[in-house]
C-alpha cells in the first residue's frame, strides 16, 4: 500500500501548466498494461460518503483485477501536484482524482508522467487513452428519495441541507425536489447551504440542520460528506421525530437513534471496473462514466423504517425510470435548483 510521504505533503508544487499537446504522446502503448490503481481523496475514508465510497470501490476493483492498490487519502483541497507525482513515479497505471479540486493538478502530472487520469465534475474533457471524466449524479435515486419524503412527512415540510453546490449535489437536490412535488405538491421544501465548500464541516451541518428542523422540516435530505455527521446528530437530537435521508453511503451501522430513513447509495465499483477494462481495451477516455439505477450503481436503501406499501410504490417508480417511461431531469445549475424550493438559505457569500 502506497502512502504519501510527509516531505512531499509539504513540498512546493510545480505551477506551470502543460500544453495540450503533451497529452498526445500518450496512447495505445499503455492500453493493455494495467498493474495498479491509485485513488486520491481530500479526506480520510471514514465518512460513510464520498471519500469512503471512492476508497472502498477502488480497493475492491484492485482486488477484482489483481492490481496493486495505491491510496493517497486525507490530502485536503489544496495543491496536490507532489502527491500525484509520487503516485505516478511509484508505478500507478491509473490515478483516480476523487475531488473536483484536483481537476487541474492531477491531469498535468498525468501528462508529465504519462499516466492515465480519471477526474470528476468536468464533462466533455475526455481524451482517448489519457483523461476520462466520471461526473457523478444520483439524481434517479434522489427522485425516489423525494417521493419517499413526501409520503412520510407528517409536517408537510421537508429540508435539503448541502455542504456546497457542486454538480453532483445540485442534480440530486433538484431531483429530490421534483420527486417531492410529483408525489405531493402541498409539501414545502426548505433548502440551505452550509457554505461554498463545507464538505467536512460537521458543526455547520448540525447548526443548519437544526435551523430547518426548527422551521418545521421533519425529514432532512442531507448531502455533506463529513458534514453529514453533524446533520445526523441534529436529527438524532430533535425534540420531535425527524428522519434523515443520506447520500452515497450507508450509515446504518452508526444509526444508534434509528433516525436513518434511507440513503441514495452510490456503488462506484461498476464505474472503476469499466475504467480498468477500457484501459485494457484502449477505450479509456472515449466516453463518460455515470451512475444509474439500471446497472445497480445507484440504489435507494431499503431500511426497516420504510412501510411496505411505500416501498412498493418506490419500486414501481424505479421500474419506470429504468424502462424510460419516467424521465428524471439532471439539473446541475445552482440557480435552477434554488428555483424549485419553497425557501432558500444560500449560506455565506459564495
C-alpha positions as CSV (number, residue, x, y, z in Angstrom):
1,X,0.0,0.0,0.0
2,X,1.5,3.3,-1.1
3,X,1.2,6.2,1.2
4,X,2.2,9.8,0.6
5,X,5.4,11.0,2.4
6,X,5.3,13.9,4.9
7,X,8.0,15.6,2.9
8,X,6.1,15.6,-0.3
9,X,2.9,16.6,1.5
10,X,4.5,20.0,2.2
11,X,6.7,20.4,-0.9
12,X,6.2,23.4,-3.1
13,X,4.1,22.5,-6.2
14,X,5.1,23.0,-9.8
15,X,2.8,25.7,-11.1
16,X,3.5,25.5,-14.8
17,X,0.6,24.4,-17.0
18,X,1.5,21.8,-19.6
19,X,0.5,22.4,-23.1
20,X,-2.4,20.4,-24.5
21,X,-0.1,18.7,-27.0
22,X,1.7,16.9,-24.2
23,X,-1.3,14.6,-23.9
24,X,-0.8,13.4,-27.4
25,X,2.4,11.5,-26.6
26,X,0.4,9.0,-24.6
27,X,-1.6,6.4,-26.4
28,X,-2.2,2.8,-27.0
29,X,1.2,1.7,-25.6
30,X,-0.3,1.8,-22.1
31,X,-3.7,0.3,-23.1
32,X,-3.1,-3.3,-22.0
33,X,-0.6,-2.8,-19.3
34,X,-2.6,-2.2,-16.1
35,X,-0.8,-3.2,-13.0
36,X,-2.0,-0.8,-10.3
37,X,-4.8,1.6,-9.4
38,X,-4.4,4.8,-7.3
39,X,-7.0,7.0,-5.8
40,X,-6.6,10.4,-4.3
41,X,-9.1,11.7,-1.7
42,X,-9.3,15.0,0.1
43,X,-10.4,13.4,3.4
44,X,-9.9,10.2,5.2
45,X,-12.1,7.3,4.1
46,X,-14.3,7.2,7.2
47,X,-17.2,9.4,6.3
48,X,-19.6,6.8,5.0
49,X,-19.8,9.0,2.0
50,X,-17.7,10.5,-0.9
51,X,-14.3,9.6,0.4
52,X,-15.1,6.2,1.8
53,X,-17.2,5.0,-1.2
54,X,-14.4,6.1,-3.6
55,X,-11.7,4.4,-1.5
56,X,-13.7,1.2,-0.9
57,X,-14.6,0.9,-4.6
58,X,-11.0,1.4,-5.8
59,X,-9.8,-1.2,-3.3
60,X,-12.5,-3.7,-4.4
61,X,-11.6,-3.1,-8.1
62,X,-7.9,-3.7,-7.3
63,X,-8.7,-7.0,-5.7
64,X,-11.1,-7.9,-8.5
65,X,-8.5,-7.4,-11.2
66,X,-5.4,-8.4,-9.1
67,X,-4.0,-4.9,-9.2
68,X,-1.8,-3.1,-6.6
69,X,-3.9,-0.7,-4.6
70,X,-2.3,2.7,-4.1
71,X,-4.4,5.0,-1.9
72,X,-3.5,8.6,-1.0
73,X,-6.0,9.9,1.5
74,X,-6.6,13.0,3.6
75,X,-4.9,15.2,1.1
76,X,-7.1,18.3,1.6
77,X,-8.3,20.6,-1.1
78,X,-5.1,22.5,-1.9
79,X,-2.4,21.8,-4.5
80,X,-1.7,18.1,-5.0
81,X,1.0,18.1,-7.7
82,X,3.5,16.5,-5.4
83,X,1.2,13.7,-4.2
84,X,0.1,12.9,-7.7
85,X,3.7,12.9,-9.0
86,X,4.7,10.5,-6.3
87,X,1.9,8.1,-7.2
88,X,3.0,8.2,-10.8
89,X,6.6,7.7,-10.0
90,X,5.7,4.7,-7.8
91,X,4.1,3.0,-10.8
92,X,0.4,3.9,-10.8
93,X,-1.3,2.6,-14.0
94,X,-4.4,4.8,-13.4
95,X,-4.8,7.7,-11.0
96,X,-8.4,8.4,-9.9
97,X,-8.5,12.1,-8.7
98,X,-11.5,11.8,-6.5
99,X,-12.2,15.6,-5.9
100,X,-13.2,18.3,-8.4
101,X,-10.4,20.5,-7.0
102,X,-7.9,18.1,-8.4
103,X,-9.0,18.6,-12.0
104,X,-6.0,20.7,-13.0
105,X,-3.1,19.4,-11.0
106,X,-3.6,15.7,-11.5
107,X,-4.1,15.8,-15.3
108,X,-1.0,17.9,-15.5
109,X,1.0,15.3,-13.7
110,X,-0.6,12.6,-15.7
111,X,0.6,14.2,-18.9
112,X,4.1,14.8,-17.5
113,X,4.4,11.2,-16.3
114,X,2.3,9.5,-19.0
115,X,-0.2,8.1,-16.6
116,X,-4.0,7.9,-17.4
117,X,-6.1,10.0,-15.1
118,X,-9.8,10.0,-14.1
119,X,-11.4,13.2,-12.8
120,X,-14.8,14.3,-11.6
121,X,-17.2,17.2,-12.5
122,X,-15.7,18.1,-15.8
123,X,-17.8,16.5,-18.5
124,X,-16.6,16.7,-22.1
125,X,-12.9,16.8,-21.0
126,X,-12.1,13.2,-22.1
127,X,-9.0,12.5,-24.2
128,X,-8.6,8.9,-25.5
129,X,-6.0,6.9,-23.6
130,X,-5.3,9.9,-21.3
131,X,-8.1,11.5,-19.4
132,X,-11.7,10.5,-18.5
133,X,-14.4,12.1,-16.5
134,X,-16.8,10.4,-14.1
135,X,-19.1,13.2,-13.1
136,X,-21.4,11.5,-10.6
137,X,-25.1,12.0,-10.1
138,X,-27.5,10.1,-8.1
139,X,-30.5,12.0,-9.5
140,X,-32.5,8.9,-10.3
141,X,-32.3,7.6,-6.8
142,X,-32.8,11.1,-5.4
143,X,-36.1,11.5,-7.2
144,X,-37.3,8.3,-5.5
145,X,-36.0,9.7,-2.2
146,X,-38.1,12.8,-2.8
147,X,-41.2,10.7,-3.3
148,X,-40.4,8.8,-0.1
149,X,-40.0,12.1,1.8
150,X,-43.3,13.4,0.5
151,X,-45.1,10.2,1.6
152,X,-43.5,10.0,5.0
153,X,-43.6,13.7,6.1
154,X,-46.2,14.4,8.7
155,X,-45.5,18.2,9.0
156,X,-45.7,18.5,5.2
157,X,-42.3,20.3,5.3
158,X,-39.0,18.7,4.3
159,X,-35.5,20.1,4.2
160,X,-32.4,19.8,2.0
161,X,-29.1,20.6,3.6
162,X,-26.0,20.7,1.3
163,X,-22.3,21.3,2.1
164,X,-21.8,23.1,-1.2
165,X,-23.3,23.3,-4.7
166,X,-21.2,21.1,-7.0
167,X,-22.9,19.4,-10.0
168,X,-23.5,16.2,-8.1
169,X,-25.2,17.8,-5.2
170,X,-27.2,20.1,-7.4
171,X,-28.6,17.3,-9.6
172,X,-29.6,15.3,-6.5
173,X,-31.3,18.3,-4.8
174,X,-33.3,19.1,-8.0
175,X,-34.4,15.5,-8.5
176,X,-35.4,15.2,-4.8
177,X,-37.4,18.4,-5.1
178,X,-39.1,17.2,-8.2
179,X,-39.8,13.8,-6.6
180,X,-41.5,15.6,-3.7
181,X,-43.6,17.8,-6.0
182,X,-44.7,15.0,-8.2
183,X,-45.8,13.0,-5.2
184,X,-47.4,15.8,-3.1
185,X,-47.4,19.3,-4.4
186,X,-48.5,20.5,-1.0
187,X,-45.2,19.7,0.7
188,X,-42.9,22.6,1.4
189,X,-39.2,22.2,0.5
190,X,-36.7,24.2,2.6
191,X,-33.2,24.4,1.1
192,X,-30.0,25.5,3.0
193,X,-26.3,25.7,2.0
194,X,-23.8,25.3,4.9
195,X,-21.0,27.0,2.9
196,X,-19.4,27.1,-0.6
197,X,-17.1,24.1,0.2
198,X,-18.2,22.9,3.7
199,X,-17.8,19.2,2.9
200,X,-16.2,18.3,6.2
201,X,-17.9,20.9,8.4
202,X,-19.9,18.7,10.9
203,X,-20.6,21.6,13.2
204,X,-22.0,23.6,10.4
205,X,-24.1,20.7,9.2
206,X,-25.6,20.3,12.7
207,X,-26.3,24.0,13.0
208,X,-28.0,24.4,9.6
209,X,-30.0,21.2,10.0
210,X,-31.3,22.4,13.4
211,X,-32.5,25.6,11.7
212,X,-34.5,23.7,9.1
213,X,-36.0,21.4,11.8
214,X,-36.9,24.5,13.8
215,X,-38.6,25.8,10.7
216,X,-40.8,22.7,10.6
217,X,-39.0,20.1,8.5
218,X,-39.4,16.6,9.8
219,X,-37.4,14.9,7.1
220,X,-33.9,16.1,6.1
221,X,-32.2,15.2,2.8
222,X,-28.5,15.7,3.6
223,X,-25.6,15.9,1.2
224,X,-22.4,16.7,3.1
225,X,-19.6,14.0,3.3
226,X,-18.1,14.7,6.8
227,X,-20.7,17.4,7.3
228,X,-23.4,14.8,7.2
229,X,-22.3,13.5,10.6
230,X,-23.5,16.8,12.1
231,X,-26.7,16.6,10.1
232,X,-27.4,13.2,11.6
233,X,-26.6,14.4,15.1
234,X,-29.1,17.2,14.7
235,X,-31.8,14.8,13.5
236,X,-31.0,12.4,16.4
237,X,-31.4,15.2,19.0
238,X,-34.5,16.8,17.5
239,X,-37.4,17.3,20.0
240,X,-39.9,15.8,17.7
241,X,-39.4,12.7,15.4
242,X,-37.3,13.6,12.4
243,X,-36.0,11.4,9.7
244,X,-32.7,11.6,7.8
245,X,-32.2,10.6,4.2
246,X,-28.5,10.3,3.4
247,X,-26.5,10.1,0.1
248,X,-23.6,8.0,-1.2
249,X,-23.1,5.6,1.7
250,X,-25.0,3.5,4.2
251,X,-24.8,4.8,7.8
252,X,-27.0,2.0,9.3
253,X,-24.1,0.8,11.4
254,X,-23.8,4.1,13.2
255,X,-27.5,5.0,13.3
256,X,-27.9,4.5,17.1
257,X,-31.1,6.6,17.4
258,X,-32.9,4.9,14.5
259,X,-33.1,8.2,12.5
260,X,-32.0,6.9,9.1
261,X,-34.9,6.6,6.8
262,X,-32.9,5.8,3.7
263,X,-29.9,6.7,1.6
264,X,-29.2,7.3,-2.1
265,X,-26.4,4.8,-2.3
266,X,-23.6,5.1,-4.9
267,X,-21.7,2.0,-5.9
268,X,-18.6,3.1,-7.8
269,X,-17.3,-0.5,-8.4
270,X,-19.0,-0.8,-11.8
271,X,-17.5,2.6,-12.9
272,X,-14.0,1.9,-11.8
273,X,-14.2,-1.6,-13.2
274,X,-15.2,-0.2,-16.5
275,X,-12.2,2.2,-16.4
276,X,-9.8,-0.7,-16.0
277,X,-11.5,-2.7,-18.7
278,X,-11.4,0.3,-21.0
279,X,-7.7,0.8,-20.4
280,X,-7.0,-2.8,-21.4
281,X,-9.2,-2.4,-24.5
282,X,-7.8,1.0,-25.5
283,X,-11.2,2.7,-24.9
284,X,-10.3,4.8,-21.8
285,X,-11.2,8.5,-22.3
286,X,-13.6,7.8,-25.2
287,X,-16.8,8.3,-23.1
288,X,-18.1,9.5,-19.8
289,X,-18.7,7.2,-16.8
290,X,-22.0,7.6,-15.0
291,X,-24.2,6.2,-12.2
292,X,-27.8,4.8,-12.7
293,X,-30.5,2.6,-11.4
294,X,-30.2,0.2,-14.4
295,X,-26.8,-1.3,-13.5
296,X,-27.3,-1.0,-9.7
297,X,-24.7,1.6,-9.3
298,X,-27.5,3.7,-7.8
299,X,-30.0,2.3,-5.4
300,X,-32.3,3.6,-2.7
301,X,-31.5,2.0,0.7
302,X,-34.4,-0.1,2.0
303,X,-34.4,0.3,5.7
304,X,-36.9,-1.2,8.3
305,X,-38.3,2.3,8.7
306,X,-40.0,2.4,5.3
307,X,-43.5,0.9,5.3
308,X,-44.1,-2.0,2.8
309,X,-46.7,-0.1,0.8
310,X,-44.5,2.9,0.5
311,X,-41.6,0.7,-0.6
312,X,-43.8,-1.0,-3.2
313,X,-44.6,2.5,-4.7
314,X,-40.9,3.3,-4.8
315,X,-40.1,0.0,-6.6
316,X,-42.7,0.9,-9.2
317,X,-41.0,4.3,-9.7
318,X,-37.7,2.6,-10.1
319,X,-39.1,0.3,-12.8
320,X,-40.5,3.4,-14.7
321,X,-37.2,5.2,-14.5
322,X,-35.3,2.2,-15.7
323,X,-37.6,1.5,-18.7
324,X,-37.7,5.2,-19.6
325,X,-41.3,5.8,-19.1
326,X,-40.4,8.3,-16.3
327,X,-37.6,10.7,-17.2
328,X,-35.7,12.3,-14.3
329,X,-34.0,15.6,-15.4
330,X,-30.4,16.1,-14.4
331,X,-30.3,19.7,-13.4
332,X,-26.8,20.9,-12.3
333,X,-27.2,24.7,-12.3
334,X,-27.5,26.1,-8.8
335,X,-29.9,28.9,-9.6
336,X,-32.3,26.4,-11.3
337,X,-32.1,24.2,-8.2
338,X,-32.9,27.1,-5.9
339,X,-35.9,28.0,-8.1
340,X,-37.5,24.6,-7.2
341,X,-37.5,25.3,-3.5
342,X,-40.1,26.9,-1.2
343,X,-37.5,28.8,0.8
344,X,-33.7,29.1,0.3
345,X,-30.9,29.9,2.7
346,X,-27.8,30.4,0.5
347,X,-25.4,30.4,3.4
348,X,-22.3,32.6,3.5
349,X,-21.4,34.6,0.4
350,X,-20.4,32.3,-2.4
